[in-house]
Amino acid sequence: MDRLRRSVLTLPALLLAPAARAGVQSPIRVGMSTALSGPAQGLGQGMKAGVEAYFRVVNDAGGIHGRPIELLALDDQYEPSKAGPNVRQLIDTDRVLAIVGNVGTPTAVVTVPIVNEKKVPLFGAFTGAGVLRKTPPDRYVFNVRSSYADETAEMIRGLLLDKKLEPQDIAFFTQDDSYGDAGFNGAVRALAAQGFEAPETLAHGRYARNTLDVEEGLARLLDPRYRPKAVIMVGTYKPCAKFIKLAKKFELGALFANVSFVGSADLLKELGGDAEGVVITQVVPHWSGSVPVLEQYRASGLEPNFVSLEGFIVGRAYTEVLRAAGPNPTPEEFVQAAESGTRFDLGLGETRALSPEVHGFSTSVWPTRVQGGKLRPFSNWNEVPTR
Amino acid sequence: MSKEPRTIEANLVSLSLAAGALIVVLLLAMIGVQQALGSSLRQLETSTIPAQQSVSDQRHAVARLFQRQVQVLATRTQNELDDYRDRTAIDTALEQSRALLVASLRKASGEAATVEQSLGLERRTRTLLARDRALFDSVRLQHGFQEALDGQSASVQGELQKLIQEARAVSGKAHLEYVLALRRITRTPSPAEIEKLVFGAERVQREAAEQVMAAVLHLGQLVGKIALAQNDDELNSIAANELHQSLEHSRGHLRILLTALAADDPVRPRAEQMQKQFESVAGGIADAQNPQSLLGLRRSTLREAKNGAELRGQLLEAVRDFSEGLQQVEASVSEETRRAAGAAHTTLWAVRFGTLAVFIVAVCVGISSVRRMRESVRALHAQNQRASATRARSDSPTAASA
């Protein structure tokens, strides 16, 4: 009788055990559509490496509520026409919980409407464009990095307040599209905040995307009517490098300040000896810092650069929210957890809470400059010489 | 001489005969009624109702054909159109309902006129389907031309954009040279530098490049106008006036630009490439011999749109013709229905009159029989009285003494 009772009591446990085990071990799937080949592959591969490295750290420590995280990355070659189908496949077929760490503005323009339609979070995209930073924010779009506007605003602050330049001493060289506009408009707002209301009087050269035709833009800045002491640049590394080289050749003699998307490593390589003194603002701190996430990053074995570091921090931000969302969260529960007011620790020395009105983890900008062929962080813009 | 009343037995025999005759008549009437009503019902069941159903099916199939046409006309691409290519379901429904209709009509009347009507309907159905197919093919061609036009238009716009970018690059280089000269003069003014600034090639190059840009931009507008031209007259006017003028202007400014560039100028190969590129784009826009040029494709699109409009008219005519045929058939079917219903109605009234007549005959026979029976009974009474009187007389004393 006892044996029978024991068997009856044990049977449900035996039947449920494999399911329970499977539940514990089933991975949390997240997707990424990024440039794994083509001209922007450095950015895509860097982000992927960074996100995967942090997920590895989490999985080695037992996962999130016992579940490992799995990243499914698809190659979109930085092409909007491929990013759209990729994201649809990740959501509809692979049933990912979120899209994490996509690269680029033109691809984001396509993917943001998709994630809003499918109600799946788009988390930590590698772009500072305004399309991901609406007011109020899109419910399913979360940013980890600061915007291009934040970066150019930091440049304006440093140039006007630290270096004591006049607004008329500042010129712009921007890509002739929404990326360039985003950076320029951020700078204009920052200038307005400092009391300067005539941005149209400043020298502003532009170049067409995917070309190296920077001469017209340079001619505008070299016009004797203007004497810029600093040039704020919102472009990609090849045209920006050509511009800086030509400007130095024709003795423009100004400080050149680039936003993070320029691609620091590629710009340095392209500029060679002309890189000295060039400023690049970053949306993550330099990896040599002492905050916890940077220690984790250095221990991850990745070759340090700002792109993979951003991916690493995006991975950490995502897992922090995921942990707060509970053991088996739905995309909706993930969003609720993100907006709940919980303070998330990204390991950058301070915690940050999101809300339905705030979907960005950071507005911080870390300026760096090339010194002795290497990028070095600085805090006071007076450290950077102009002419 | 008074008529002797019939005996009760005779009356009973007569009554039985009358009742039997009535029953036979009633039975015959019932059989007759059953036959007549059965025939009417059979006609309704086997020919009239199926014919009506077939007419309804024909109308339903034509409604589906119309629905499909609306969907076909609402498509914008050949891919969208391919979803409506298969018309088998409608064809089958039309053919089956028409065959059933013909069979029903033959069964109902067998008249040559009705068969002729149905044959007319067959011809009309074939015409309707053929014109629908022709319209479908026309829409397909229109989409094909439109897609080719869109592709060519996008390609030309892309090429023009590249030309503008090239012109901007050439202009930018000239502008840079000009600004550098300005800077030199600002620092150390010299007559040679001033002369170079005023009369040098950079100004001409920049102006020519800017003129090329303006002309190419205008050409881009014309490409849009060509794609939107609503008829051949408008297209001819654009081709002969604005387009010709714009192409010539662009060629002229490109020549000026090349003239202003020295043979060893690093920009010259780029400008020469621009010229080649421009001629290629110009051919893609306005080559009269090339049906794949923008003008050729727009002409084809307009021509096919016109053809499509005519086909739509023809199709409407075919639908009208088909509807008329169907109305004639429907009238025949209605006539058959009316005839069958009339026959049933007549039978019904005949039954009513027959029943009344039989009832009257039965009443008459009954009255007559009652009268005869009464006479027989009276005669029997009289006979009994006579017999009683005779018995009384024979039982009286006289009779006893006798």
Interface residues (C-beta under 8 A of the other chain):
Chain A: A208 T211 D213 V214 E215 E216 G217 L218 A219 R220 L222 D223 P224 F250
Chain B: Q165 R168 A169 S171 G172 K173 H175 L176 Y178 V179 L180 L182 R183 T186
